[in-house]
Amino acid sequence: MGAPTTGVLDRVQKDLLLDGRWEPREERFGVVNPATGDELARVADASVDDALAALDACSRAGAAWAATSPRERADVLQRAHRLLLERVDQFAELITLEMGKPLAESRGEVLYAADYVRWFAEEAPRIHGEYRVAPAGDTRIVTMRQPVGPCLLITPWNFPLGMITRKVAPALAAGCTMIVKPAHETPLTCLLMGQLFVEAGVPAGVLHVLPTTRSSRMSEALLADPRLRKISFTGSTGVGSTLLKGAAQNVVRTSMELGGNAPFIVFDDADVDRAVEGAMVAKFRNGGESCVAANRILVQAGVAAEFTARLEERMRAAVAADGMDPAATVGPVISDKQRRHVDDLVRDAVGHGGDLRLGGEARAGAGFFYEPTLITGVPATARIAREEIFGPVAAVTVFEDEAEAVALANDTEFGLTAFVFTNDLNRAFRVSEALETGMVGLNRGLVSNAAAPFGGVKASGLGREGGFEGINEYLVTKYVALDAGTF
């Protein structure tokens, strides 16, 4: 397993998309299949000079792209949407090869990514301003929405297509030019996406794709250039904080989707079957390598034994295998480094008194596999209660009442998402209002939706992606004061 079946690697450009051309570079870096440890391809390694050249091109192309009609930009995005749907299997295979998730989940990611392209194609013609009478009646207030300008879009490895389209699509719809910097672990999907958008009609100079192993140097150089007007980043809170400091020097507009530590709360009155199903989705989708993954499973004492037993049963049936294997339900983690991090968290939790009921070890042999792991009785002192796991590990803690559940859930610097399972409607809204998160899943383990605003509070970030709010991150509001009766 693991070998490509459709020759998709041969169809992917391995060079830089720079000002409408595919530019080769002598310096290249390898992309590894995490299921086998084998190198898939070598791609061009962009330099700081390449990044500044891309910003030059963004600046040259900016006025013309901003001046295109909203319908024209929408048509480009609609063509891209159709092309994505025609190539679901091609993109899905590539995602599985370089990221590792099961092929069925990769197909789901492609459809999820396509939804963002379609959503923002529909939003482009709806960019609007206002005309209203000032309270004093002597002037008129006119507002208009305009593109913010050249953008730097930095994406992570865990959703190598979905995280890109939910940045690129609104930027294109708004009339912005952009530089996309994909994660060095998974650049191939982004390069294939670049090919697709060029085919869909994105003009030269509007979209650039620059894989690199010099991420920090590239972002520092771009943020120091006053022509860059927007940065959107998805990744760790530590890196996001550094980028925010860099953005401050030129007061660059920022969107930050950062770390998470999602509580998954199951109350006594919940439908246990639904809660277990929700936990399998919230915890094991993408192998747990997701910022919205259930990081802390909090279960009320009255259903704790039943819920945990059923969860363990489901987890024992999980199949950790190469994502190209149709039987796989959990793939490898992205790297050996990440696998060691997961193992360290597990050992620390057990050392602090947690009960290891399943798994708890890396698999010997090829690839970066970690066995699906269940730990119960996890104390608040364990690192796993404070840090993102980003792996197939379920950590369960028991609580007594609603007040304790909310206190445990909010006892974190993060605030991206939370999951709540209850059949009490009053409790559902009471707890949702009390949780310090940007999103809440009520009786469901999946919150992401192209039509909904995605984002967090506290150390989980700034801004929103998706929904009606998503395009606003790429627009600025201009106000015109109009004297009444002068025209």
C-alpha positions as CSV (number, residue, x, y, z in Angstrom):
1,M,0.0,0.0,0.0
2,G,1.0,3.7,-0.4
3,A,2.0,3.7,-4.0
4,P,0.0,6.1,-6.2
5,T,-2.5,4.3,-8.4
6,T,-3.4,7.1,-10.9
7,G,0.0,8.7,-11.6
8,V,-1.1,11.8,-9.7
9,L,2.5,12.7,-8.6
10,D,3.4,13.0,-12.3
11,R,0.7,15.6,-12.8
12,V,1.8,17.9,-10.1
13,Q,4.1,20.8,-10.8
14,K,7.1,20.7,-8.5
15,D,8.3,24.3,-9.1
16,L,7.3,27.7,-7.8
17,L,4.2,29.4,-9.2
18,L,5.6,33.0,-9.5
19,D,3.9,35.7,-11.6
20,G,2.0,33.3,-13.7
21,R,5.0,31.0,-14.5
22,W,6.3,27.8,-13.1
23,E,9.9,28.7,-12.0
24,P,12.4,25.9,-11.2
25,R,15.0,26.3,-8.5
26,E,18.2,24.4,-7.9
27,E,17.5,24.2,-4.2
28,R,14.8,21.6,-3.5
29,F,13.4,19.7,-0.5
30,G,11.8,16.3,-0.2
31,V,8.2,15.5,0.6
32,V,7.7,12.3,2.6
33,N,4.8,9.8,2.7
34,P,4.1,9.4,6.5
35,A,2.7,6.0,6.0
36,T,5.9,4.6,4.6
37,G,8.7,7.1,5.3
38,D,9.5,7.1,1.6
39,E,10.2,10.3,-0.3
40,L,7.4,11.1,-2.8
41,A,8.9,14.1,-4.6
42,R,11.3,17.0,-4.4
43,V,9.9,20.5,-4.8
44,A,11.5,23.9,-5.4
45,D,12.6,25.7,-2.2
46,A,11.6,29.3,-2.4
47,S,14.0,32.0,-1.2
48,V,13.3,35.4,0.4
49,D,14.1,37.0,-3.0
50,D,11.4,34.8,-4.6
51,A,8.9,36.1,-2.0
52,L,9.8,39.7,-2.6
53,A,9.5,39.1,-6.4
54,A,6.1,37.6,-5.8
55,L,5.1,40.7,-3.8
56,D,6.4,42.9,-6.7
57,A,4.0,40.9,-9.0
58,C,1.2,41.2,-6.5
59,S,1.6,45.0,-6.5
60,R,1.7,45.2,-10.3
61,A,-1.4,43.1,-10.7
62,G,-3.4,44.4,-7.8
63,A,-5.2,47.4,-9.4
64,A,-6.3,45.4,-12.4
65,W,-7.6,42.5,-10.4
66,A,-9.4,44.8,-7.9
67,A,-11.0,46.6,-10.9
68,T,-12.5,43.4,-12.3
69,S,-16.2,43.0,-11.9
70,P,-17.5,41.0,-9.0
71,R,-19.2,38.7,-11.5
72,E,-16.0,38.1,-13.3
73,R,-14.2,37.1,-10.1
74,A,-17.2,34.9,-9.2
75,D,-17.0,33.2,-12.6
76,V,-13.3,32.3,-12.0
77,L,-14.2,30.8,-8.7
78,Q,-17.1,28.9,-10.2
79,R,-14.9,27.4,-12.8
80,A,-12.4,26.4,-10.0
81,H,-15.3,24.8,-8.1
82,R,-16.3,22.7,-11.2
83,L,-12.7,21.6,-11.8
84,L,-12.3,20.5,-8.1
85,L,-15.4,18.4,-8.3
86,E,-14.1,16.8,-11.5
87,R,-10.8,16.0,-9.8
88,V,-11.9,14.8,-6.4
89,D,-10.1,11.5,-6.6
90,Q,-6.9,13.1,-7.9
91,F,-6.7,15.6,-5.1
92,A,-7.8,13.0,-2.5
93,E,-5.1,10.6,-3.5
94,L,-2.5,13.3,-3.3
95,I,-3.7,14.4,0.2
96,T,-3.5,10.8,1.5
97,L,0.0,10.3,0.0
98,E,1.6,13.4,1.6
99,M,-0.5,13.8,4.7
100,G,-1.6,10.3,5.6
101,K,-5.3,10.5,6.3
102,P,-7.6,7.6,5.0
103,L,-8.6,8.1,1.4
104,A,-12.3,8.4,2.3
105,E,-11.4,11.4,4.6
106,S,-9.3,12.9,1.9
107,R,-12.3,12.8,-0.4
108,G,-14.3,14.5,2.3
109,E,-11.7,17.2,2.6
110,V,-11.8,17.9,-1.2
111,L,-15.5,18.4,-1.1
112,Y,-15.2,20.6,2.0
113,A,-12.6,22.7,0.2
114,A,-14.8,22.9,-2.9
115,D,-17.7,24.2,-0.7
116,Y,-15.5,27.2,0.3
117,V,-14.7,28.0,-3.4
118,R,-18.4,27.9,-4.2
119,W,-19.5,29.9,-1.2
120,F,-17.1,32.7,-1.9
121,A,-18.0,32.6,-5.6
122,E,-21.5,33.4,-4.5
123,E,-20.3,36.1,-2.0
124,A,-18.3,38.1,-4.6
125,P,-21.3,39.8,-6.2
126,R,-22.7,40.6,-2.8
127,I,-20.0,42.9,-1.6
128,H,-21.9,46.0,-0.8
129,G,-21.7,49.5,0.9
130,E,-24.3,51.8,2.3
131,Y,-26.0,55.1,1.7
132,R,-27.7,56.8,4.6
133,V,-28.7,60.2,6.0
134,A,-26.5,61.5,8.8
135,P,-28.5,62.1,12.1
136,A,-28.2,65.9,11.6
137,G,-29.7,65.6,8.1
138,D,-27.2,67.9,6.5
139,T,-24.9,65.2,5.0
140,R,-25.1,61.8,3.5
141,I,-22.9,58.9,4.7
142,V,-21.7,56.7,1.8
143,T,-19.6,53.6,2.5
144,M,-17.9,51.2,0.1
145,R,-15.9,48.0,0.5
146,Q,-12.6,47.7,-1.2
147,P,-9.9,44.9,-1.3
148,V,-7.3,45.2,1.5
149,G,-4.4,44.6,-0.9
150,P,-1.6,42.1,-1.2
151,C,-2.0,39.1,1.2
152,L,0.3,36.5,2.7
153,L,-1.6,33.3,3.3
154,I,0.2,30.6,5.4
155,T,-1.4,27.2,5.7
156,P,-0.8,24.1,7.8
157,W,-0.2,20.5,6.9
158,N,-3.2,18.8,8.5
159,F,-5.8,19.9,5.9
160,P,-3.6,20.7,2.9
161,L,-6.5,21.7,0.6
162,G,-9.3,22.8,3.0
163,M,-7.1,25.3,4.8
164,I,-6.0,26.8,1.6
165,T,-9.3,27.3,-0.2
166,R,-10.9,29.0,2.8
167,K,-8.2,31.7,2.5
168,V,-7.6,31.8,-1.3
169,A,-11.3,31.8,-2.2
170,P,-12.3,34.9,-0.2
171,A,-9.2,36.7,-1.1
172,L,-9.9,36.2,-4.8
173,A,-13.6,37.1,-4.4
174,A,-12.6,40.3,-2.6
175,G,-10.2,41.3,-5.4
176,C,-6.9,40.8,-3.5
177,T,-3.6,39.4,-4.8
178,M,-1.8,36.9,-2.7
179,I,1.2,34.8,-1.9
180,V,0.4,31.3,-0.6
181,K,3.0,29.6,1.6
182,P,2.0,26.0,2.2
183,A,3.4,23.8,5.0
184,H,6.7,22.2,3.9
185,E,5.3,18.8,4.9
186,T,2.5,19.0,2.4
187,P,3.2,21.4,-0.5
188,L,2.1,19.1,-3.3
189,T,-1.6,19.6,-2.8
190,C,-1.1,23.4,-2.8
191,L,0.9,23.2,-6.0
192,L,-1.9,21.2,-7.7
193,M,-4.4,23.7,-6.4
194,G,-2.3,26.5,-8.0
195,Q,-2.4,24.7,-11.3
196,L,-6.2,24.4,-11.0
197,F,-6.7,28.1,-10.2
198,V,-4.5,29.1,-13.2
199,E,-6.6,26.8,-15.4
200,A,-9.8,28.4,-14.0
201,G,-8.6,31.8,-15.2
202,V,-6.8,33.5,-12.3
203,P,-4.5,36.1,-14.1
204,A,-0.7,36.2,-13.8
205,G,0.5,38.0,-10.7
206,V,-2.7,37.4,-8.7
207,L,-1.8,34.1,-7.1
208,H,1.6,32.8,-6.1
209,V,2.5,29.4,-4.5
210,L,5.9,29.4,-2.7
211,P,6.8,26.2,-0.9
212,T,9.8,26.8,1.3
213,T,11.9,25.5,4.2
214,R,12.7,29.2,5.1
215,S,9.3,30.1,6.4
216,S,10.3,32.5,9.2
217,R,12.8,34.4,7.0
218,M,10.2,34.7,4.2
219,S,7.5,36.0,6.5
220,E,9.8,38.4,8.2
221,A,10.9,39.9,4.9
222,L,7.3,40.2,3.6
223,L,6.0,41.7,6.9
224,A,8.7,44.3,6.8
225,D,7.6,45.5,3.4
226,P,4.9,48.1,3.6
227,R,3.3,46.9,0.4
228,L,2.0,43.7,2.2
229,R,-1.4,44.6,3.7
230,K,-2.8,41.4,5.1
231,I,-1.6,38.1,6.6
232,S,-3.8,35.1,7.3
233,F,-2.2,32.2,9.3
234,T,-3.4,28.9,10.5
235,G,-1.1,27.1,12.9
236,S,0.3,27.1,16.4
237,T,-0.3,29.9,18.8
238,G,3.5,30.3,19.3
239,V,4.1,31.0,15.6
240,G,1.0,33.1,15.4
241,S,2.2,35.3,18.2
242,T,5.5,35.9,16.4
243,L,3.7,36.8,13.2
244,L,1.5,39.2,15.1
245,K,4.6,41.0,16.4
246,G,6.0,41.2,12.8
247,A,2.6,42.5,11.5
248,A,2.6,45.3,14.1
249,Q,5.6,47.2,12.5
250,N,3.5,48.1,9.4
251,V,0.1,47.7,11.0
252,V,-0.8,44.8,8.7
253,R,-4.3,43.4,8.8
254,T,-4.3,40.0,10.5
255,S,-6.4,36.8,10.7
256,M,-5.1,34.1,13.0
257,E,-6.6,30.6,13.4
258,L,-4.4,29.2,16.2
259,G,-4.2,26.4,18.7
260,G,-7.1,24.6,20.4
261,N,-7.8,22.5,23.5
262,A,-11.4,21.5,22.8
263,P,-13.5,20.2,25.7
264,F,-16.0,17.5,24.7
265,I,-18.7,17.6,27.4
266,V,-21.1,14.7,28.0
267,F,-23.9,15.3,30.5
268,D,-25.9,12.6,32.3
269,D,-29.0,13.4,30.2
270,A,-27.2,12.9,26.9
271,D,-27.9,10.2,24.3
272,V,-24.9,8.1,25.0
273,D,-24.9,6.4,21.6
274,R,-24.9,9.9,19.9
275,A,-22.2,11.1,22.2
276,V,-19.9,8.2,21.5
277,E,-20.5,8.7,17.8
278,G,-19.7,12.3,18.2
279,A,-16.6,11.6,20.1
280,M,-15.3,9.3,17.4
281,V,-15.7,12.1,14.9
282,A,-14.5,14.9,17.1
283,K,-11.5,12.9,18.3
284,F,-10.4,10.6,15.4
285,R,-11.3,12.5,12.3
286,N,-8.0,13.3,10.7
287,G,-6.4,11.0,13.3
288,G,-6.8,13.7,15.9
289,E,-4.5,16.0,14.0
290,S,-7.0,18.9,14.0
291,C,-7.2,22.2,15.9
292,V,-10.8,21.4,16.6
293,A,-10.2,17.8,17.8
294,A,-11.7,16.8,21.1
295,N,-8.6,17.3,23.3
296,R,-10.3,16.8,26.7
297,I,-13.3,14.4,27.0
298,L,-15.3,15.5,30.1
299,V,-18.0,13.0,31.1
300,Q,-20.5,13.4,34.0
301,A,-20.3,10.7,36.6
302,G,-23.7,9.2,36.0
303,V,-22.8,8.0,32.4
304,A,-19.0,7.9,32.7
305,A,-18.7,4.1,32.9
306,E,-21.2,3.4,30.1
307,F,-19.8,6.1,27.8
308,T,-16.1,5.0,28.4
309,A,-16.9,1.3,27.8
310,R,-18.7,2.1,24.5
311,L,-15.9,4.4,23.4
312,E,-13.3,1.8,24.1
313,E,-15.3,-0.7,22.1
314,R,-15.4,1.6,19.1
315,M,-11.7,2.4,19.4
316,R,-10.7,-1.3,19.5
317,A,-12.4,-1.6,16.2
318,A,-10.4,1.2,14.6
319,V,-7.9,0.2,12.0
320,A,-4.6,2.1,11.9
321,A,-3.1,1.6,8.5
322,D,-1.8,3.3,5.3
323,G,-4.5,5.7,4.2
324,M,-4.5,4.1,0.7
325,D,-5.8,0.9,2.3
326,P,-9.6,0.9,2.1
327,A,-9.8,-0.7,5.5
328,A,-7.9,2.2,7.2
329,T,-9.9,4.3,9.6
330,V,-6.9,6.0,11.2
331,G,-3.7,6.9,9.3
332,P,-0.2,7.7,10.5
333,V,0.7,11.0,12.3
334,I,2.6,13.4,10.1
335,S,6.2,12.8,11.3
336,D,8.3,10.9,13.8
337,K,8.7,14.1,15.7
338,Q,5.0,14.5,16.1
339,R,4.7,10.8,17.1
340,R,7.3,11.4,19.9
341,H,5.3,14.4,21.1
342,V,2.1,12.3,21.3
343,D,4.0,9.5,23.1
344,D,5.5,12.0,25.6
345,L,2.0,13.3,26.4
346,V,0.6,9.8,27.0
347,R,3.5,8.8,29.2
348,D,3.2,12.0,31.2
349,A,-0.6,11.5,31.7
350,V,0.0,7.9,32.9
351,G,2.7,9.2,35.2
352,H,0.3,11.7,36.7
353,G,-2.2,8.9,37.6
354,G,-4.1,8.4,34.3
355,D,-5.3,4.8,33.6
356,L,-4.1,3.5,30.2
357,R,-7.0,1.4,28.9
358,L,-5.9,1.0,25.3
359,G,-2.9,1.6,23.1
360,G,-0.2,3.8,24.4
361,E,2.6,3.0,22.0
362,A,4.2,3.7,18.7
363,R,4.0,0.9,16.1
364,A,7.2,-0.6,15.0
365,G,8.1,-0.7,11.3
366,A,7.6,1.6,8.4
367,G,5.7,4.9,8.8
368,F,4.8,7.1,11.7
369,F,1.9,5.2,13.3
370,Y,0.7,5.6,16.9
371,E,-1.9,3.1,18.2
372,P,-5.4,4.5,19.0
373,T,-5.1,5.2,22.7
374,L,-7.6,5.7,25.6
375,I,-6.6,7.1,29.0
376,T,-9.2,7.6,31.8
377,G,-8.9,9.5,35.0
378,V,-6.7,12.2,33.5
379,P,-5.9,14.8,36.1
380,A,-5.7,18.5,35.4
381,T,-2.0,18.5,36.3
382,A,-1.2,16.3,33.2
383,R,0.3,18.0,30.2
384,I,-2.3,16.3,28.0
385,A,-5.0,18.4,29.8
386,R,-3.2,21.6,28.8
387,E,-1.5,21.0,25.4
388,E,-2.9,20.0,22.0
389,I,-2.5,16.3,21.5
390,F,-2.7,16.2,17.6
391,G,-2.8,12.5,17.6
392,P,-5.2,9.5,18.1
393,V,-5.4,9.7,21.9
394,A,-8.6,10.1,23.8
395,A,-8.2,11.5,27.3
396,V,-11.2,11.1,29.6
397,T,-12.0,13.0,32.9
398,V,-15.1,12.6,35.0
399,F,-17.0,15.6,36.5
400,E,-19.9,15.9,38.9
401,D,-22.1,18.8,37.9
402,E,-22.6,21.5,35.3
403,A,-20.6,24.2,37.1
404,E,-17.6,21.9,37.4
405,A,-17.9,21.0,33.7
406,V,-17.9,24.7,32.6
407,A,-15.0,25.5,34.9
408,L,-12.9,22.6,33.6
409,A,-13.8,23.5,30.0
410,N,-12.8,27.1,30.4
411,D,-9.6,26.4,32.4
412,T,-7.3,26.8,29.4
413,E,-5.6,29.6,27.5
414,F,-7.3,28.4,24.3
415,G,-10.8,29.0,23.1
416,L,-11.4,27.6,19.6
417,T,-14.3,25.1,19.9
418,A,-16.2,23.0,22.4
419,F,-18.6,20.1,22.1
420,V,-21.7,19.7,24.3
421,F,-23.9,16.6,24.5
422,T,-27.2,17.0,26.4
423,N,-30.9,16.6,25.8
424,D,-31.8,19.5,28.0
425,L,-32.4,22.6,25.8
426,N,-32.0,25.1,28.6
427,R,-28.7,23.5,29.6
428,A,-27.6,23.4,25.9
429,F,-27.9,27.2,25.6
430,R,-26.8,28.0,29.1
431,V,-23.6,26.1,28.7
432,S,-23.0,27.3,25.2
433,E,-23.2,30.9,26.4
434,A,-20.9,30.2,29.4
435,L,-18.1,28.5,27.3
436,E,-15.2,30.7,26.3
437,T,-14.9,29.5,22.7
438,G,-15.6,30.8,19.3
439,M,-17.6,27.7,18.2
440,V,-19.8,25.1,19.9
441,G,-21.0,21.8,18.5
442,L,-24.3,20.8,20.2
443,N,-24.9,17.1,20.0
444,R,-22.6,16.8,17.1
445,G,-18.9,16.2,16.7
446,L,-18.3,18.3,13.6
447,V,-18.6,22.1,13.5
448,S,-16.9,23.1,10.2
449,N,-19.1,24.5,7.5
450,A,-18.2,26.8,4.6
451,A,-21.4,28.9,5.4
452,A,-20.5,29.4,9.1
453,P,-17.8,31.6,10.7
454,F,-14.8,29.5,11.8
455,G,-12.5,31.0,14.5
456,G,-11.7,31.3,18.2
457,V,-11.1,33.6,21.1
458,K,-8.3,34.0,23.7
459,A,-5.1,32.3,22.4
460,S,-7.0,30.5,19.7
461,G,-6.8,33.5,17.4
462,L,-8.4,36.5,15.7
463,G,-10.8,36.9,12.8
464,R,-13.1,34.4,11.1
465,E,-13.0,32.2,8.0
466,G,-16.1,31.1,6.2
467,G,-19.6,32.4,6.5
468,F,-20.7,35.9,5.6
469,E,-17.9,37.1,7.9
470,G,-15.1,35.4,5.9
471,I,-14.9,37.8,3.0
472,N,-14.8,40.8,5.4
473,E,-11.3,39.8,6.5
474,Y,-10.1,40.8,3.0
475,L,-12.0,44.0,2.6
476,V,-11.6,47.5,4.1
477,T,-14.5,50.0,4.5
478,K,-14.1,53.5,3.0
479,Y,-16.4,56.3,4.1
480,V,-17.3,59.2,1.9
481,A,-19.0,62.3,3.5
482,L,-21.3,63.8,1.0
483,D,-22.8,67.3,1.5
484,A,-26.5,67.2,0.8
485,G,-27.7,69.3,-2.2
486,T,-24.2,69.9,-3.7
487,F,-24.8,67.8,-6.8
